Amino acid sequence: MNYTPRHMTGAEIRAWRLENGYTQPVLAERLHTAANTVARWEQDRMVPPEGLPLMLKALRFTHGNLCPCCQCHRRYRKEA
């Protein structure tokens, strides 16, 4: 599978986050970054890493997203 890295726009990051039910602090925790970094990405004040689309895709397949009955789901899928 070929993958060409590209930068996501702030609007794309915010749309993904809201669609997947993450708050900025929780998404930041999952990506091992600071919440204000996620905010800067969304406001187009900071360029996100090229690999961010792959990182976000991987978050869809983590245990917390697949298991709606367990605690990890409730912790990571808070309302936006």
Backbone bond lengths (Angstrom), bond angles and torsions (degrees), N, CA, C in turn:
res aa  C-N    CA-C-N  psi(-1)  N-CA   C-N-CA  omega(-1)  CA-C   N-CA-C  phi
1 M - - - 1.449 - - 1.519 108.84 -
2 N 1.301 117.20 124.35 1.455 121.52 176.77 1.518 109.54 -90.02
3 Y 1.311 114.69 140.80 1.459 120.15 178.69 1.516 108.46 -134.29
4 T 1.308 117.05 125.35 1.451 121.43 175.61 1.515 107.84 -104.33
5 P 1.342 117.53 112.80 1.465 119.65 -179.03 1.523 111.45 -63.18
6 R 1.310 116.08 146.10 1.455 121.58 174.80 1.521 107.97 -150.35
7 H 1.295 114.90 158.74 1.460 119.75 178.20 1.519 109.50 -85.98
8 M 1.326 115.97 134.78 1.463 120.37 174.05 1.521 108.24 -81.80
9 T 1.309 116.38 150.34 1.461 120.15 174.56 1.529 108.80 -80.97
10 G 1.318 114.94 163.19 1.457 119.47 177.70 1.518 111.91 -59.78
11 A 1.328 116.07 -40.20 1.468 120.58 179.34 1.528 110.87 -63.59
12 E 1.314 117.33 -38.56 1.472 120.81 178.46 1.528 111.24 -66.28
13 I 1.323 116.43 -40.98 1.471 120.25 179.90 1.523 109.81 -65.05
14 R 1.318 116.28 -47.26 1.468 120.28 -179.96 1.528 110.67 -61.81
15 A 1.318 117.22 -44.55 1.463 120.86 179.57 1.523 110.70 -60.44
16 W 1.334 117.10 -43.95 1.465 120.90 178.74 1.521 110.01 -61.38
17 R 1.344 116.22 -46.12 1.468 120.98 -177.45 1.520 110.79 -60.86
18 L 1.321 117.21 -47.20 1.462 120.31 -178.72 1.524 111.50 -68.10
19 E 1.314 116.83 -40.80 1.467 120.98 179.38 1.521 111.69 -62.00
20 N 1.324 116.33 -32.65 1.458 120.58 -177.86 1.522 113.53 -98.72
21 G 1.333 116.90 5.64 1.457 121.73 171.29 1.513 116.19 75.94
22 Y 1.308 117.81 27.08 1.468 120.61 179.41 1.520 110.92 -100.20
23 T 1.324 116.07 143.62 1.452 121.38 167.48 1.519 106.81 -86.21
24 Q 1.326 117.35 163.98 1.462 119.32 177.59 1.535 112.16 -59.51
25 P 1.343 119.13 -45.58 1.466 118.87 -179.88 1.540 113.51 -63.03
26 V 1.318 116.77 -38.66 1.469 119.43 -178.99 1.526 110.58 -70.76
27 L 1.327 117.67 -42.09 1.459 119.94 176.67 1.525 110.20 -62.05
28 A 1.317 116.60 -42.34 1.467 120.74 178.21 1.529 110.86 -59.29
29 E 1.320 116.47 -43.44 1.469 120.50 178.57 1.522 110.80 -60.67
30 R 1.321 116.20 -44.55 1.465 120.10 -178.84 1.525 111.90 -65.45
31 L 1.340 116.69 -29.79 1.469 121.12 -179.38 1.533 112.20 -94.71
32 H 1.333 116.30 2.00 1.469 122.12 -179.93 1.527 111.58 58.92
33 T 1.334 114.93 48.80 1.453 121.37 176.82 1.530 107.58 -140.47
34 A 1.308 117.14 -179.18 1.467 121.51 -178.75 1.529 110.50 -91.18
35 A 1.330 115.27 151.47 1.464 120.64 179.74 1.528 110.96 -60.92
36 N 1.336 117.34 -36.70 1.466 118.29 179.77 1.530 111.41 -68.76
37 T 1.328 117.94 -22.67 1.465 120.84 174.62 1.520 109.80 -68.03
38 V 1.326 116.64 -44.88 1.468 120.53 177.54 1.532 109.56 -60.90
39 A 1.325 116.98 -42.25 1.467 120.82 178.66 1.527 110.52 -61.04
40 R 1.313 117.34 -42.12 1.475 120.63 179.27 1.526 111.35 -65.93
41 W 1.327 117.05 -37.93 1.467 119.35 176.06 1.519 109.72 -60.12
42 E 1.342 115.74 -47.18 1.464 120.49 -176.66 1.525 112.56 -65.54
43 Q 1.313 117.07 -28.44 1.465 121.34 179.75 1.534 111.53 -91.76
44 D 1.327 117.21 5.66 1.472 122.88 -177.38 1.527 112.03 56.93
45 R 1.321 116.07 32.09 1.461 121.04 176.47 1.522 111.48 -96.57
46 M 1.331 116.72 -8.28 1.460 122.50 -179.25 1.521 107.37 -148.41
47 V 1.319 116.76 137.95 1.463 120.83 -179.00 1.529 108.88 -80.87
48 P 1.336 117.75 124.08 1.468 120.21 178.27 1.529 110.19 -73.69
49 P 1.333 117.00 161.73 1.464 119.40 178.07 1.532 111.14 -63.61
50 E 1.330 115.75 148.75 1.463 120.06 -179.66 1.523 112.21 -60.26
51 G 1.311 117.08 -30.52 1.451 121.11 -177.98 1.518 114.76 -82.77
52 L 1.325 117.63 4.96 1.470 120.16 -177.59 1.527 113.09 -56.91
53 P 1.337 120.44 -41.90 1.474 118.20 178.12 1.531 112.72 -56.83
54 L 1.324 116.92 -38.88 1.470 119.45 178.04 1.516 111.55 -68.85
55 M 1.336 117.07 -38.97 1.461 120.46 178.75 1.529 110.18 -62.93
56 L 1.325 116.61 -42.67 1.469 119.88 -179.99 1.524 111.06 -67.90
57 K 1.306 116.09 -37.53 1.469 119.29 177.00 1.534 109.96 -62.03
58 A 1.317 116.77 -40.44 1.470 120.93 179.23 1.524 111.45 -64.10
59 L 1.321 117.51 -33.51 1.468 120.12 179.58 1.524 111.86 -63.09
60 R 1.312 117.15 -27.50 1.474 119.91 178.77 1.521 112.17 -67.85
61 F 1.326 117.05 -19.85 1.454 120.62 -175.73 1.526 113.02 -108.78
62 T 1.322 116.56 13.77 1.457 118.97 177.75 1.518 109.84 -81.51
63 H 1.279 115.61 160.63 1.466 121.98 -177.82 1.520 111.89 -54.80
64 G 1.306 117.52 -42.08 1.459 121.29 -177.52 1.513 113.75 -61.86
65 N 1.319 117.38 -28.03 1.460 119.68 -179.72 1.522 112.66 -88.59
66 L 1.308 117.67 -20.45 1.456 120.45 -176.32 1.526 113.25 -94.04
67 C 1.301 117.61 -16.44 1.453 120.68 -172.14 1.535 110.56 -115.99
68 P 1.330 118.22 88.32 1.459 120.63 -174.43 1.524 114.71 -69.83
69 C 1.310 118.21 -10.76 1.460 119.31 -176.84 1.525 113.10 -97.51
70 C 1.320 118.93 -8.64 1.470 119.23 -173.33 1.525 112.26 -99.10
71 Q 1.318 116.17 167.60 1.454 122.98 -178.00 1.519 112.66 -62.36
72 C 1.327 117.22 -37.72 1.465 118.51 -176.99 1.523 110.14 -62.59
73 H 1.324 117.27 -32.22 1.464 120.12 178.63 1.527 109.85 -65.33
74 R 1.305 116.57 -45.44 1.456 119.95 -178.99 1.521 111.57 -65.68
75 R 1.316 116.37 -34.37 1.465 120.25 -178.50 1.519 111.10 -69.86
76 Y 1.326 117.71 -43.96 1.455 121.26 -173.15 1.517 114.53 -93.26
77 R 1.291 119.15 -13.55 1.466 120.90 -176.34 1.528 110.71 -112.85
78 K 1.315 117.35 47.57 1.458 121.32 178.46 1.513 109.41 -69.30
79 E 1.305 114.99 157.73 1.474 118.59 178.52 1.510 109.64 -66.56
80 A 1.314 115.47 143.03 1.476 120.81 -179.19 1.510 110.41 -76.79
